[in-house]
Every structure is written in structure tokens, then in C-alpha cells.
Amino acid sequence: MKPLVLASTSKYRAALLERLGVPFEAAAPPYEERNVAGHAPDRMVMEQARGKAESLVSTFPNAVIIGSDQVAHLDGAILTKPGSFDRAVEQLDRLQGHEHELLTGVCVIDATSGQSVEHLERSPIRIRSLTRVEIEAYVRADNPVDCAGSYKAESLGVTIFDYQRGDDPTAVVGLPLIALSRLLRELGIDILNRRA
């Protein structure tokens, strides 16, 4: 069996992949994420998921490598990880009262054969109308500075949602497990058989 490698140091993605119950190694991809001005959000998120996976092929030449990326966008404006309290508050103030789309891209590469498969998951989310005090209280409580869109759907983020839609609820956390399971099967890896 080929080893699985998660091209990420994200604790959120690792926790999701652990749910599948198969051994994997998480490795920091030597890939520099970039917000390319003028790129469509869906194109950008897929390029970055692919770039992360490809950047580890030479390090793990016998592995199946999983790369994933995520951005939120509102009317085409890309919202990435805020990185600070003030930027998280600013992003949520911009999102509150509006529907936006969270895009999660995943690329899986069989380093041995070079075969790759990809998927883009779209998750429409509406942040309810919030006061500045509520936004700041949420950011202090959940500290979502490392999350695209400035919220944690797996934690208190659900308290600021009007709704979350999409085919795969795990995509909102950072790795669409339904799609990932299908992509792995396309590369000949059946999770259920691997667990046996």
C-alpha cells in the first residue's frame, strides 16, 4: 500500500483526515501560498491545492499526496486567513448580513504514476447581521485568525451563521472528506479496504 501524505500543517485538516482511520503523514509543503490579484477565486484555490501537493512529490516519490486550500469570497473579492484580531473583525464586518461562498479545493497526486485528480467544493454561507460588539466577542472567543473567512464552523462559528449549504459539511472545516474518498478510489485506494 502506498503511504498517504497530507501536504499541510493544518491541525484542522489533520483532524479531518484522522476521521478516515487510515495512517498518514502530515508534511509542510515547500510551496508559497499567494493571493494572485486578478485570479478568479475558484482558479486560485485549485492552483494552490495543486501546488501544495506537487511540491512534495520529490520528497515522497512513492506516496499518494493530498493538497488542499480554502478561500472565502464575497462578490469576487477574496478573503483568506486574516492573521490578526483586527483583520478577522474587519472580514466578519464585511461578511455579516451577506451570503458568501467558501471554496475548498483538493488535489490528490499519485507520485509514482504522476496521475492526479481534483475537486472543488462550493459552500454558500450567510453570516447573520451582527453588531461590532458581537463580532469582537466572537473573534475573542474563537480566535479564527488562521481560518479563511474568519470563522470556525466546527466551533462557535455556527452561532454567527444564518445558514451553511453545500454537499460536504467537512469542506467548511478544510478538507472535503466525501470528495477526498472518491478521489482516492479513482487512484485505486479504497479507504474501507485499507482499514481492514
C-alpha contacts under 8 A as a table, 3 or more apart, distances in Angstrom:
res1	aa1	res2	aa2	distance
2	K	62	N	6.41
2	K	63	A	5.29
2	K	64	V	6.46
3	P	23	P	7.75
3	P	24	F	6.56
3	P	25	E	7.91
3	P	62	N	7.28
3	P	63	A	4.88
3	P	64	V	6.23
4	L	23	P	7.10
4	L	24	F	4.75
4	L	25	E	6.41
4	L	63	A	5.76
4	L	64	V	4.99
4	L	65	I	5.99
4	L	66	I	7.56
5	V	24	F	5.48
5	V	25	E	4.80
5	V	26	A	5.68
5	V	27	A	6.94
5	V	60	F	7.97
5	V	63	A	6.60
5	V	64	V	6.15
5	V	65	I	4.72
5	V	66	I	6.12
6	L	14	A	7.53
6	L	24	F	6.95
6	L	25	E	6.10
6	L	26	A	4.60
6	L	27	A	6.22
6	L	65	I	5.93
6	L	66	I	4.87
6	L	67	G	6.45
7	A	26	A	6.11
7	A	27	A	5.31
7	A	28	A	5.91
7	A	29	P	5.33
7	A	52	K	6.01
7	A	53	A	5.78
7	A	56	L	7.11
7	A	65	I	6.56
7	A	66	I	5.69
7	A	67	G	5.08
7	A	68	S	7.55
8	S	13	R	7.44
8	S	14	A	7.85
8	S	26	A	6.00
8	S	27	A	5.69
8	S	28	A	5.19
8	S	29	P	6.28
8	S	52	K	7.84
8	S	67	G	7.09
8	S	68	S	7.75
9	T	13	R	8.00
9	T	14	A	7.61
9	T	26	A	6.38
9	T	27	A	6.28
9	T	28	A	5.46
10	S	13	R	5.37
10	S	14	A	6.28
11	K	14	A	5.08
11	K	15	A	6.03
12	Y	15	A	5.23
12	Y	16	L	6.34
12	Y	173	V	6.65
12	Y	174	G	6.63
13	R	16	L	5.09
13	R	17	L	6.20
13	R	173	V	7.42
13	R	174	G	5.66
13	R	175	L	5.74
14	A	17	L	5.14
14	A	18	E	6.11
14	A	26	A	7.19
15	A	18	E	5.10
15	A	19	R	6.73
16	L	19	R	5.38
16	L	20	L	7.62
16	L	170	T	7.46
16	L	175	L	6.77
16	L	177	L	7.48
17	L	20	L	5.67
17	L	21	G	7.63
17	L	175	L	7.75
17	L	177	L	7.48
18	E	21	G	5.43
18	E	22	V	6.86
18	E	23	P	7.83
20	L	191	I	7.14
21	G	195	R	6.76
22	V	191	I	7.24
22	V	194	R	6.97
22	V	195	R	6.11
29	P	52	K	5.47
29	P	53	A	7.28
29	P	55	S	5.95
29	P	56	L	5.99
30	P	52	K	7.33
30	P	55	S	5.86
30	P	56	L	7.16
31	Y	51	G	6.54
31	Y	52	K	5.63
31	Y	55	S	6.02
33	E	48	Q	6.48
34	R	48	Q	7.87
35	N	44	M	7.53
36	V	39	H	5.67
36	V	44	M	7.17
39	H	43	R	6.59
39	H	44	M	5.98
40	A	43	R	5.32
40	A	44	M	6.16
40	A	76	G	7.17
41	P	44	M	5.08
41	P	45	V	6.14
41	P	71	V	7.23
41	P	73	H	6.91
41	P	76	G	6.84
41	P	77	A	7.94
41	P	78	I	6.35
41	P	103	L	7.75
42	D	45	V	5.36
42	D	46	M	6.33
42	D	103	L	6.74
42	D	120	L	7.56
43	R	46	M	5.34
43	R	47	E	6.13
44	M	47	E	5.13
44	M	48	Q	6.24
45	V	48	Q	5.24
45	V	49	A	6.21
45	V	69	D	5.65
45	V	70	Q	6.00
45	V	71	V	6.52
45	V	103	L	7.11
45	V	104	T	6.92
45	V	105	G	5.68
46	M	49	A	5.09
46	M	50	R	6.06
46	M	69	D	7.19
46	M	105	G	5.15
46	M	106	V	7.01
46	M	107	C	7.58
46	M	120	L	7.08
47	E	50	R	5.17
47	E	51	G	5.92
48	Q	51	G	4.88
48	Q	52	K	6.10
48	Q	68	S	7.47
48	Q	69	D	6.10
49	A	52	K	5.36
49	A	53	A	6.50
49	A	67	G	4.80
49	A	68	S	4.32
49	A	69	D	4.88
49	A	105	G	5.86
49	A	106	V	5.58
49	A	107	C	5.70
50	R	53	A	5.27
50	R	54	E	6.04
50	R	67	G	6.16
50	R	68	S	7.53
50	R	106	V	7.41
50	R	107	C	5.33
50	R	108	V	7.88
51	G	54	E	5.14
51	G	55	S	5.97
51	G	67	G	7.64
52	K	55	S	5.30
52	K	56	L	7.09
52	K	67	G	5.29
52	K	68	S	7.32
53	A	56	L	5.79
53	A	57	V	6.99
53	A	65	I	5.68
53	A	66	I	5.73
53	A	67	G	4.42
53	A	68	S	7.87
53	A	107	C	6.71
53	A	108	V	6.87
53	A	109	I	6.66
54	E	57	V	5.37
54	E	109	I	7.37
55	S	58	S	7.35
56	L	59	T	5.15
56	L	60	F	6.09
56	L	65	I	7.42
57	V	60	F	5.25
57	V	61	P	5.41
57	V	63	A	7.86
57	V	65	I	7.41
57	V	111	A	5.43
58	S	61	P	5.38
58	S	111	A	7.95
60	F	63	A	5.44
60	F	111	A	7.10
61	P	111	A	5.12
61	P	112	T	5.85
62	N	110	D	7.72
62	N	111	A	5.78
62	N	112	T	5.24
63	A	110	D	6.29
63	A	111	A	5.64
63	A	112	T	6.95
64	V	108	V	6.81
64	V	109	I	5.58
64	V	110	D	4.44
64	V	111	A	5.94
65	I	108	V	5.54
65	I	109	I	5.18
65	I	110	D	6.46
65	I	111	A	7.09
66	I	106	V	7.08
66	I	107	C	5.91
66	I	108	V	4.56
66	I	109	I	6.66
67	G	106	V	5.63
67	G	107	C	5.14
67	G	108	V	6.27
68	S	104	T	7.06
68	S	105	G	5.41
68	S	106	V	4.30
68	S	107	C	6.32
68	S	174	G	7.47
68	S	175	L	6.61
69	D	104	T	5.78
69	D	105	G	5.29
69	D	106	V	6.67
69	D	174	G	7.31
70	Q	80	T	7.64
70	Q	102	L	7.15
70	Q	103	L	5.54
70	Q	104	T	4.43
70	Q	105	G	6.27
70	Q	148	A	6.50
70	Q	174	G	6.60
71	V	78	I	6.67
71	V	79	L	6.03
71	V	80	T	5.23
71	V	81	K	7.90
71	V	102	L	5.91
71	V	103	L	5.41
71	V	104	T	6.77
71	V	148	A	5.40
71	V	149	G	7.18
72	A	78	I	5.97
72	A	79	L	4.99
72	A	80	T	6.38
72	A	100	H	7.03
72	A	101	E	5.67
72	A	102	L	4.25
72	A	103	L	5.98
72	A	148	A	5.89
72	A	149	G	5.37
73	H	76	G	5.59
73	H	77	A	5.24
73	H	78	I	4.48
73	H	79	L	5.50
73	H	100	H	5.94
73	H	101	E	5.56
73	H	102	L	6.50
73	H	103	L	7.86
73	H	149	G	7.99
74	L	77	A	5.27
74	L	78	I	6.81
74	L	79	L	7.70
74	L	95	L	7.40
74	L	99	E	7.54
74	L	100	H	4.87
74	L	101	E	6.66
75	D	100	H	7.47
79	L	82	P	7.74
79	L	91	Q	7.36
79	L	148	A	6.37
79	L	149	G	5.81
80	T	147	C	7.40
80	T	148	A	4.53
80	T	149	G	6.27
81	K	145	V	6.19
81	K	146	D	5.16
81	K	147	C	4.90
81	K	148	A	4.29
81	K	149	G	6.64
81	K	150	S	6.73
82	P	85	F	7.71
82	P	87	R	5.19
82	P	88	A	5.21
82	P	91	Q	7.55
82	P	145	V	5.19
82	P	146	D	6.57
82	P	147	C	7.14
82	P	148	A	7.02
82	P	149	G	7.55
82	P	150	S	6.42
83	G	87	R	6.91
83	G	88	A	7.37
83	G	145	V	4.67
83	G	146	D	5.88
84	S	87	R	5.35
84	S	88	A	6.17
84	S	145	V	5.43
85	F	88	A	5.17
85	F	89	V	6.25
85	F	139	V	6.83
85	F	140	R	7.74
85	F	143	N	7.41
85	F	145	V	6.43
86	D	89	V	5.16
86	D	90	E	6.16
87	R	90	E	4.89
87	R	91	Q	6.10
87	R	145	V	7.99
88	A	91	Q	5.15
88	A	92	L	6.23
88	A	139	V	6.95
88	A	144	P	7.09
88	A	145	V	6.04
88	A	149	G	7.76
88	A	150	S	5.13
89	V	92	L	5.26
89	V	93	D	6.05
89	V	135	I	6.18
89	V	136	E	6.16
89	V	139	V	6.76
89	V	150	S	7.74
90	E	93	D	5.12
90	E	94	R	6.28
91	Q	94	R	5.10
91	Q	95	L	6.21
91	Q	149	G	6.65
91	Q	150	S	6.56
92	L	95	L	4.88
92	L	96	Q	5.78
92	L	127	I	7.97
92	L	135	I	6.79
92	L	149	G	7.24
92	L	150	S	6.46
93	D	96	Q	5.41
93	D	130	L	7.68
93	D	132	R	7.21
93	D	135	I	7.14
95	L	98	H	5.55
95	L	99	E	7.32
95	L	100	H	7.09
95	L	126	R	7.84
95	L	127	I	6.22
96	Q	126	R	7.49
96	Q	127	I	4.79
96	Q	128	R	5.50
96	Q	129	S	5.04
96	Q	130	L	6.07
97	G	126	R	6.91
97	G	127	I	5.67
97	G	128	R	4.94
97	G	129	S	4.33
97	G	130	L	7.40
98	H	126	R	5.52
98	H	127	I	6.12
98	H	128	R	7.34
99	E	124	P	6.62
99	E	125	I	5.44
99	E	126	R	3.99
99	E	127	I	6.64
100	H	124	P	5.80
100	H	125	I	5.53
100	H	126	R	6.19
101	E	122	R	6.54
101	E	123	S	5.56
101	E	124	P	4.38
101	E	125	I	6.00
102	L	122	R	6.01
102	L	123	S	5.06
102	L	124	P	6.22
102	L	125	I	7.16
102	L	149	G	7.70
102	L	172	V	7.00
103	L	120	L	6.89
103	L	121	E	5.78
103	L	122	R	4.93
103	L	123	S	6.39
104	T	120	L	5.81
104	T	121	E	5.13
104	T	122	R	6.69
104	T	171	A	6.07
104	T	172	V	7.34
104	T	174	G	6.62
104	T	175	L	7.05
104	T	176	P	7.34
105	G	118	E	7.49
105	G	119	H	5.88
105	G	120	L	4.48
105	G	121	E	6.27
106	V	118	E	5.66
106	V	119	H	5.40
106	V	120	L	6.48
106	V	175	L	7.24
106	V	176	P	7.61
106	V	180	L	7.36
107	C	116	S	6.90
107	C	117	V	5.82
107	C	118	E	4.38
107	C	119	H	6.63
108	V	116	S	5.51
108	V	117	V	5.43
108	V	118	E	6.35
108	V	183	L	6.99
108	V	184	L	7.39
109	I	114	G	6.45
109	I	115	Q	5.84
109	I	116	S	4.26
109	I	117	V	6.66
110	D	113	S	5.69
110	D	114	G	5.43
110	D	115	Q	5.41
110	D	116	S	6.26
110	D	187	L	7.25
111	A	114	G	5.10
111	A	115	Q	7.37
115	Q	187	L	7.76
117	V	183	L	6.15
117	V	186	E	7.72
117	V	187	L	7.91
118	E	183	L	7.12
119	H	179	A	6.82
119	H	183	L	7.94
121	E	166	G	7.80
121	E	167	D	7.81
121	E	168	D	7.63
121	E	171	A	6.76
121	E	176	P	7.20
122	R	166	G	6.35
123	S	164	Q	6.92
123	S	165	R	5.52
123	S	166	G	4.61
123	S	167	D	7.65
123	S	171	A	7.66
123	S	172	V	6.95
124	P	164	Q	6.03
124	P	165	R	5.27
124	P	166	G	6.53
125	I	161	F	7.15
125	I	162	D	7.64
125	I	163	Y	5.75
125	I	164	Q	4.47
125	I	165	R	6.28
126	R	161	F	5.82
126	R	162	D	5.37
126	R	163	Y	5.50
126	R	164	Q	6.68
127	I	160	I	5.77
127	I	161	F	4.48
127	I	162	D	5.61
127	I	163	Y	7.41
128	R	160	I	5.82
128	R	161	F	5.44
128	R	162	D	4.99
130	L	134	E	5.95
130	L	135	I	6.38
130	L	160	I	7.78
131	T	134	E	5.14
131	T	135	I	6.29
132	R	135	I	5.07
132	R	136	E	6.15
133	V	136	E	5.23
133	V	137	A	6.08
134	E	137	A	5.04
134	E	138	Y	6.10
135	I	138	Y	5.16
135	I	139	V	6.23
136	E	139	V	5.14
136	E	140	R	6.09
137	A	140	R	5.19
137	A	141	A	6.14
138	Y	141	A	5.09
138	Y	142	D	6.04
138	Y	143	N	7.80
138	Y	156	L	7.55
138	Y	157	G	7.83
139	V	142	D	5.38
139	V	143	N	5.04
139	V	144	P	6.33
139	V	150	S	7.92
139	V	151	Y	7.90
140	R	143	N	5.51
141	A	156	L	7.90
142	D	151	Y	7.63
142	D	152	K	7.17
142	D	155	S	7.33
142	D	156	L	6.37
142	D	157	G	7.59
144	P	147	C	5.36
144	P	150	S	5.08
144	P	151	Y	5.18
144	P	152	K	6.11
145	V	150	S	6.04
146	D	150	S	7.47
147	C	150	S	5.30
147	C	151	Y	6.19
147	C	152	K	6.82
148	A	151	Y	7.27
151	Y	157	G	5.14
152	K	155	S	5.36
152	K	156	L	6.50
152	K	157	G	4.67
152	K	158	V	7.54
152	K	173	V	7.16
153	A	156	L	6.80
153	A	157	G	4.62
153	A	158	V	5.32
153	A	172	V	6.66
153	A	173	V	6.38
154	E	157	G	6.91
154	E	158	V	7.32
154	E	173	V	6.51
155	S	158	V	6.71
156	L	159	T	5.58
156	L	160	I	7.66
157	G	160	I	5.60
157	G	161	F	6.88
158	V	161	F	5.21
161	F	164	Q	7.02
166	G	169	P	6.80
168	D	171	A	5.62
168	D	172	V	7.82
168	D	176	P	6.07
168	D	177	L	7.42
168	D	178	I	6.38
168	D	179	A	7.88
169	P	172	V	5.85
169	P	173	V	7.59
169	P	176	P	7.42
170	T	173	V	5.36
170	T	174	G	6.72
170	T	175	L	6.02
170	T	176	P	5.06
170	T	177	L	6.16
170	T	178	I	8.00
171	A	174	G	5.11
171	A	175	L	4.83
171	A	176	P	3.92
171	A	177	L	7.13
172	V	175	L	7.41
172	V	176	P	7.66
175	L	180	L	7.71
176	P	179	A	5.55
176	P	180	L	5.99
177	L	180	L	4.79
177	L	181	S	5.91
178	I	181	S	5.37
178	I	182	R	6.55
179	A	182	R	5.11
179	A	183	L	6.16
180	L	183	L	5.00
180	L	184	L	6.10
181	S	184	L	5.22
181	S	185	R	6.29
181	S	190	D	7.57
181	S	191	I	6.94
182	R	185	R	5.09
182	R	186	E	6.31
183	L	186	E	5.03
183	L	187	L	6.55
184	L	187	L	5.08
184	L	188	G	6.40
184	L	189	I	5.04
184	L	190	D	6.66
184	L	191	I	7.81
185	R	188	G	4.86
185	R	189	I	4.73
185	R	190	D	5.11
185	R	191	I	7.76
186	E	189	I	7.27
189	I	194	R	7.39
190	D	193	N	5.41
190	D	194	R	6.13
191	I	194	R	4.99
191	I	195	R	6.25
192	L	195	R	5.31
192	L	196	A	6.60
193	N	196	A	5.22
